[in-house]
Amino acid sequence: MTDLTGAIWRKASRSSDQGNCVEVADNLAGAVGVRDSKDVGGPVLRFDACQWRSFVNGVKGGTPS
């Protein structure tokens, strides 16, 4: 399990004020955390940095999952 102490959370600059956003912490050693911006104390999904990079590249490239 990844220690989230020191995580710096951010959400997309294009996210709206509707509150339907996720936040990402990508400053962690070898891991990326993802959480619901409406529930900052709730559960966090943790991804290996390589897995996260693959996901982001797939989204940017339009690769189907």
Buried (B, 14 or more C-beta within 10 A) or exposed (E): EBEBEEBEBEEEEEBEEEEEBBBBBBEBEEBBBBBBBEEEEEEBEBBEEEEBEEBEEEEEEEEEE
